[in-house]
């Protein structure tokens, strides 16, 4: 998979040294910083909000990729846009009007993504794919880091890739296909072969002693797919 992007998830970073951690992965070759936002309502965990995003923004010159696992979603979109987010993704189940939320994200100056849990069908894309900049396939059930990759996500990635390629052929629109959950050096090749071009990795990067070597190994394996 050419032009692959690696997005370390700070959910697995050392929160006592968060500024240092994001600077380190950016210097190690990360293409984006993935920012997991959980509300202890839509998912069973509570993480970080716009103030942390705002605090980290000056530490990196790569895009901040915000994944909102919150419900309701519209209220907090402008806060993250103002805090420095470049991309904001949300789950269709968390929005009363999916197309309106996509429009809100764009109106706030950010790229818009739609995220799919393992059991969420792709039919939501039937009416909004032309308006998206990113499709995020969850390969774990969201809420916690360090989970194992769910193999069924490979089939879902292939289906999503087919839809995205059809839109690109028709409109020329560039839509990224992101995968999040259990991505590691030893499976990223198969994930890339299934169609993903943007890879979120948390413990697989932050749990290693050499971020640059891990990111380089991931990029090489994904590019070879």
C-alpha positions in Angstrom: 0.0 0.0 0.0 1.7 3.2 -1.2 1.4 6.5 0.6 0.6 4.9 4.0 0.2 7.1 7.1 1.2 6.0 10.6 -0.8 7.6 13.4 0.4 6.8 17.0 -2.4 6.8 19.5 -1.6 8.8 22.6 -4.0 6.6 24.6 -0.9 4.3 25.1 1.5 7.2 25.8 2.9 8.1 29.2 0.4 10.7 30.3 2.9 12.1 32.9 5.1 13.0 29.9 2.6 13.7 27.2 4.2 16.7 25.6 7.5 14.9 25.4 5.8 11.7 24.1 4.1 13.5 21.2 7.3 15.3 20.3 9.2 12.0 20.3 6.8 10.1 18.0 6.5 13.1 15.6 10.3 13.2 15.5 10.3 9.5 15.0 8.4 9.8 11.7 4.7 9.8 12.7 2.4 11.2 10.1 -0.4 12.2 12.5 -1.1 12.1 16.2 -4.2 10.1 17.0 -6.3 11.5 19.8 -8.8 9.1 21.4 -11.7 10.9 23.2 -13.9 8.8 25.4 -16.8 10.0 27.6 -17.7 7.1 29.9 -21.1 7.2 28.2 -20.8 6.1 24.6 -17.8 3.9 25.6 -16.9 2.6 29.0 -13.9 4.8 29.7 -13.0 8.4 30.3 -10.0 9.9 28.6 -9.1 13.5 27.5 -10.8 16.6 26.1 -10.2 19.7 24.1 -7.9 21.4 26.7 -5.4 18.6 26.4 -5.5 18.8 22.6 -5.0 22.6 22.8 -2.0 22.0 25.1 -0.4 19.5 22.8 -0.9 21.3 19.5 2.2 23.6 19.9 4.4 20.5 20.5 3.8 19.0 17.0 3.7 20.1 13.4 1.8 17.0 12.2 -2.0 16.8 11.9 -4.0 15.9 15.0 -6.5 13.1 14.2 -9.3 13.3 16.7 -11.5 10.2 17.2 -14.6 11.2 19.1 -16.1 8.2 21.0 -18.7 10.5 22.7 -22.5 11.0 22.6 -23.9 13.5 21.8 -21.1 14.6 19.4 -22.1 18.0 17.9 -21.6 20.0 21.1 -17.9 19.2 21.3 -16.9 19.4 17.6 -16.3 23.1 17.6 -14.2 22.8 20.8 -11.8 20.4 19.3 -11.6 22.4 16.0 -10.6 25.5 18.1 -8.2 23.3 20.0 -6.2 22.4 16.9 -7.7 19.3 15.5 -7.1 18.7 11.8 -9.4 15.7 11.4 -12.5 14.9 13.5 -14.1 11.4 13.2 -17.3 10.4 15.0 -19.6 7.3 15.2 -22.9 7.4 13.4 -24.7 6.1 16.4 -23.6 9.2 18.3 -25.3 11.6 16.0 -28.9 12.4 15.5 -28.2 13.6 12.0 -25.0 12.2 10.5 -24.9 14.5 7.4 -25.4 17.5 9.6 -22.5 16.5 11.9 -20.2 16.0 8.8 -21.2 19.5 7.7 -20.5 20.9 11.1 -17.0 19.5 11.1 -16.3 21.0 7.7 -17.8 24.3 8.7 -15.3 24.3 11.6 -12.4 24.0 9.2 -11.6 20.3 9.8 -11.7 17.2 7.7 -14.5 14.8 8.6 -14.4 11.1 9.2 -17.0 8.4 10.0 -16.0 5.6 12.4 -17.4 2.1 12.4 -17.4 -0.3 15.4 -16.9 -4.0 14.6 -20.6 -4.7 14.6 -21.7 -1.4 12.8 -22.7 -2.0 9.2 -21.2 0.1 6.4 -24.6 1.1 5.0 -24.2 4.5 6.7 -21.9 5.3 3.8 -24.6 4.9 1.2 -25.6 8.5 1.6 -22.6 10.4 3.0 -19.4 8.8 1.5 -19.1 11.6 -1.1 -18.8 14.1 1.8 -16.2 12.3 3.9 -12.5 12.7 4.0 -11.8 9.6 6.1 -13.5 6.3 6.9 -12.3 4.7 10.2 -12.8 1.0 10.7 -12.4 -0.1 14.3 -10.7 -3.5 14.6 -11.4 -3.7 18.3 -14.5 -2.7 20.3 -13.7 0.9 21.4 -13.1 1.9 25.0 -9.7 0.5 25.9 -6.2 0.4 24.4 -4.1 -2.8 24.1 -6.8 -5.0 22.6 -6.2 -7.7 20.0 -7.0 -7.2 16.4 -10.4 -8.6 15.3 -9.8 -10.6 12.1 -13.3 -9.9 10.7 -12.1 -6.3 10.2 -10.1 -7.4 7.2 -13.3 -8.2 5.2 -14.9 -4.9 6.3 -11.8 -3.0 5.1 -12.0 -4.7 1.7 -15.7 -3.7 1.4 -14.9 -0.1 2.5 -11.9 0.1 0.1 -14.2 -0.9 -2.8 -16.7 1.8 -1.9 -13.9 4.4 -1.6 -12.3 3.4 -4.9 -15.6 3.8 -6.7 -16.1 7.3 -5.3 -12.5 8.2 -6.3 -13.1 6.9 -9.8 -16.3 8.9 -10.2 -15.3 12.2 -8.5 -11.5 12.1 -7.9 -12.1 12.7 -4.2 -9.3 11.5 -1.9 -10.8 9.6 1.0 -8.4 7.9 3.5 -9.2 4.5 4.9 -8.0 4.3 8.5 -7.9 1.2 10.8 -7.7 1.4 14.6 -7.2 -1.4 17.1 -4.5 -4.1 17.6 -2.3 -2.9 14.7 1.2 -4.2 15.0 4.3 -4.7 12.9 3.4 -8.4 12.3 -0.1 -7.8 11.0 0.0 -4.4 9.4 0.9 -5.9 6.0 -2.3 -8.0 5.9 -4.2 -5.0 7.1 -2.7 -2.9 4.3 -3.4 -5.6 1.7 -7.1 -5.5 2.8 -7.2 -1.8 1.8 -6.2 0.4 4.8 -3.9 3.3 4.0 -3.9 5.0 7.5 -2.8 3.0 10.6 -3.5 3.9 14.2 -1.2 2.1 16.6 -0.9 2.7 20.4 0.9 0.2 22.5 2.6 -1.3 19.4 4.6 2.0 19.2 4.6 3.5 22.7 5.3 0.1 24.2 8.6 -0.2 22.4 12.0 1.4 23.3 12.7 2.8 19.8 9.7 4.7 18.3 11.6 5.5 15.1 12.5 1.9 14.4 9.0 0.7 15.1 7.4 3.3 12.9 9.9 2.6 10.1 9.2 -1.2 10.4 5.4 -0.6 10.2 5.7 1.7 7.2 7.9 -0.8 5.4 5.5 -3.7 6.1 2.5 -1.7 5.1 4.1 -0.3 1.9 5.0 -3.9 0.9 1.4 -5.0 1.1 
